[in-house]
Each structure stands twice: as structure tokens, then as C-alpha cells.
Amino acid sequence: LFSFLPERSNLAGVRHILLVLSGKGGVGKSTISTELALSLRHAGKKVGILDVDLCGPTIPCMFRVQDSDVHQCDSGWVPVFVDQDKSISLMSIGFLLEKPDDAVVWRGPKKNALIKQFVADVAWGDLDFLIVDTPPGTSDEHISTVEALRPYKLLGAILVTTPQAVSVGDVRRELTFCKKTGLRVLGIVENMSGFVCPHCSECTNIFSKGGGEELAKHAGVPFLGCVPLDPQLSQSLEEGRDFIQEFPKSSAFPALAHIAQQILDGASQRSS
């Protein structure tokens, strides 16, 4: 049914593929995926996001394109473009549902078949980066995604955690998943790391702090940085606005820019 030979593939023009993973839900994988895509675009890169969170597809909402339709071309599905320059393109099951409130009540084999179809049948064209936003966990969807992408230019995975011990424990399991599947870990991001008051700029650690950095040290993988809670960031995501462009003075801005720069540096090292 599916051909995964790179020379005949819709992924042949994609230079680097990046997975965003976490063993836990609600840690902000889609937020990091979105802001990373925007940061890379501002660095002059062409970016695609493949949303394989089939039960909770949030990427279309974060770019305010949830009402867009997916069209067919000779080589498969045409992704949805966020802007006229076509610098960010998206594919998500959210575009394929008849109603936005429809639930995806599917068993594993059907989910796995759609993920394979997403990998094989989306006409991405030429991209510098394809970011794959995944659901929480280490099971069916993750195994299918890694196996389907293995023949291509898989740069590696970013793991997202929040600082609490419960979250860090789940992400530790995700590290084990990466080890078992031979997936390179590019680093760990600690999201929701403190709340910076917009009035007095004081940082309050609503959750504990440093769990992500400690885990990275323990696992021997890079720590990419802390992203603080920022109401401006949440608001821009809900309204589909470009946080990187609109709020450069936010405390979250340098953190996100630093993470993107490390990904760019890692990608250029792999290419050279």
C-alpha cells in the first residue's frame, strides 16, 4: 500500500525532520512545536508541521486555520499554508473532520494507517524543517511515526517536560522509548518554568523548578532551556498570532529563540 523509498517520496525535499515528544499530556508540546516553527521561519527557514495527535489536534487552532480544507494534487494531499509566502505549512486530522467537535474513536490499526498515510501522501515540497507534533505516551502512534519516518532525514527528538516530579518521571520513560527505538535525543525543554509577573517582572515558581535540567544531566542529553509561563504567549496562541514577532520583550522570547538557535546549530553540524 505505502512506498517509503526516499527517492520516490513526498519527503524527499525535506532537509530535517524533528519530533516533539513527551510522556505526559498538557506539558505544551504543541506550544513548543508552534513557537519553534515561528522561530525557524523568522530565521528564514521553510517549515512544515505534521500533527499526529489524532485525538487532540490543536495545531490548526494555534495558527487560526482550523476552517481550512485539505485539497488533493497528483502526489497526494496539499498541506494547509499559514501565510501567503507559504513559509509554514500544516497537516492535521483537524482539517479532515466534518465537525470540529467530532471525536476520533479509533482503534490502533486505523490510527497507524492514517499516520503512515500522513507520512507517505502529503506533498510538502521543499522544506528546511518538518516538525512532528505527537500525542502523549510511548505506544502505537509513536512507534508508527518513528518507523514510518526512519528511512528519511530524521534529525532527532525534543522532549518537553514541566518542572514537577510527576512530569519528569513520565518524560524519563520517553527517554527510554527513544533509546529503545534508536531515536536521537536533541535535548530537553522545561516548559512552564516559573511565572514572570507582567507588572513587576518578579519570577514565581508556581511548580517546582529545575526538574528538566536535572533529568537532562542525569540522562546525559543536552538541556535546551526553560520557557516561563507568559500570559502573552498563551493569548497569542489562542488568537493565532505570531508571538515571536509581536512580543520580543517578553521573558519567554529569548528562551524560545535560544532553543531554535540550538536546533539550527545542530542541523547545520549534521549537514556539514
N, C-alpha and C positions, 0 to 999 in steps of 0.2 A: 504493500500500500504506500509506504513512505520511503523516499530515497534520501539518505543522509550523506551522499557523496558531496564533499565540499565544492568540487568543480561544477556541479550542476545545481548548486543550492542557492536559495534566496539569501543566504547568509554569507555568500562569497565576497560581497562588498563591505562586510563589517570587519573593522580592524581589531576591535577589542570587545569581548563580552564579559560583563561584570554581574555577579549575583549579589543581591542584598538579602541576607538571611537573619533569622533569629529563632531560637527555640520557643519564644514566648510571643503571644499576641499583645497588641497595644503598646509596643515599645517605640513605634514610629518608623517602621521600615519604609512605608510609603512616603512619609515626610522626607526621610533621608534620600530616597530614590528621586523624588521630585526636585529637592533642592540641589542634589548632586547634578541632575540633568541641567538645571538652570545655570549652575556654576560653570559647568563644562561648556554650555552654549556661550556664556559670556567670555570664555577663553577662546572662542572662535571655533568650537568643535560642533560637529553634527551628531545629534544624539537621538536614539530611539529608546522607548521604554516598553518592555513586554511585561504585562501584568498577568502573572499566573496565579494570583489569589482569586480562585474561581468562585468562592463563596462570599468574599468581601471585596469586590473590585472597586477600589476608591480612587485610583489614578485618574480616570476621566473627570471626576468631580474636582480634583485638585487643580486641573488645568481648565476647568469650566467648559469642557467639550462633551459633556455626558449625553447631549442630544444629537450628536453626530452619528452618521451612518457609515458602515464599512462597505466599500464597493469592491467588485471583482475586476481583475485585469487578467491578461494572458498567463501571468506567472503566479496568480493567487490573489489573496486579499491585499487591498491597498490600505496601509495604516492611516490613521487619522492624524492630520497635521495640526499643530497647535498654532502656528503663525504663517504668514504669507511667505516668509523666507524658507519655510519647510525645514527649519533647523532642529525642531523637536517633533518626532512622530511617535504615535502611541498605538498599541493594540491591547485590547482587553475584552473579556467576555461581557463587560458592561455595555459595549456597543452592540452586542448580539442579542440582548434580552429584549423581549417585546415590551415589557413594562419595567421601569426602574426598580419596582418593589418585588419583582419575581425572585423567588429563592431557587438556587441551584441545588436540587435534591438529587444528587447523582452518586452512584457507587464508584469505587476506584477505577475500574476499567474505562468507564466513559470519560472521567476526568483525564486519565492518562492519554487517551486517544486525542482529546482536544489539545492537550499540551504538545503532543507530537505534531499535530496539525499546525499549531501556532508556530512551532519551530520550522516546519517544512514549507508552509504555504503563505507566509506573509512577505510581500515584496518590499523589503526595507530599502533596497537600492544601496547607495554608498553611505556608510556611517562610520564615524570615528569610534563611537561607543554605543553598545546596546546594553542597557541596564535592565536586569530581570528582577522584578519585584515579586517576592514569594510570600506564600501564606506562612503562619507559624508552624513549627513542627519539624519532624525529620522523617516523614513517611512517604506515601505514594507520590504526591505531586513533586516532592523534592528529588526522589530517585529518578522519576521520569524526566524531569527537567535536566538534571546533570547528565543522564545517559544520552538524551537527545542532543545535548549541546557538546558532548565530549569530542566529536570529530572536528570541531571548529576552534576559533581563536579565543579560548576561554582564559581570560586574564586571571580570574580568581573570584573570591567572595569577600564581601564586607559583612561583618557580624555586628548587629545592633543590639545593645542592651540598655536598660535603665540601671541606676546605681544599686538598687536593693538586692539583697542576697538571693531572694526568690528568683528574680530575673536573671541574675548572674549564673545561678545554678542551671537554669534552662539553657542558657547560651553555652555553658560548658558542654552540655550534651550536643549542641550544634557543632562545636569544635570536634567532638568525637565523630559526628556524621561526616564532616569534611575530611577527617583523617581516613575513615573507612572507605570513602568514595574517591580518594585521591585528589580532592579539590584544594587548591592552594588558597590559604587564608591571607588576604591582603592586609587585614587589620581589624581592630575592634573600635567601634564608636560608642561612647557613653552618651546617650540622649537623655533629655530632661534632667540635666546635671545642674541642679540649683536653679533658683528663680531670681532674676535680676529685676529689682523694682524699677519701673519706668520713671518714677518720680525722684528717688534718692540714689538710685544705682547700687544700692546695697544688695549683695547676693545672699539669699537664704536657701539653705539646703533642705528643701521640703522632704526629699527622700534622703537616705544616707549618701555618702559621696565616695568616689574612688573605686567602686566595685569593678568597673570595666577596665580601668588601668591595672588593677591588681590581677585580674584574670589574664590580661594580655601578657603581663610579666611572667605569671605562673606558666602560661602555655607557650611562652617563647615566640609570640607573634607581635607585630607592630601595634602600638596604640595610636589610633589616628586622631583622637581628640575628644573633648567634651562639648556638647551642644546644650546651652542652657535653655530652660523654659522661657519663652518670649511670647507675650500676647500678640505682638505684631506679626510674628511668624504664623501663629495659629489663624489669625484673621486673614492674612494674605492667602493661606492655603484654602480657607473656606470660601474666599471670594475669587479664587483662580487668578490671583495677581502675582507678579514677579517680585518676590521678596528680595532677591539679590540686587535688583535694580532700584527698588523703592526704599529700602531701609538699610543703607550702607553703614549707618551709625549705630545700628542695633548690636547688642553684645553677641548675638548668635551669628552675625555676618562673618567676623573673622574666623570663627570656628569652622563654618561651612566652607569658606574659601580655602582654609588650610587643608581640610580633608580632600577637597577637589584637587588641590595642587599636588598632594601626595599621590593621588591616583594618576595624575598626568605624568609625574616623575617616574612612577613605577611602570607605566605603559611605555614611556619613551625608552627606559632601560631595557624592557623586554624586546622592543622593536630593534634596538641597536645591536 
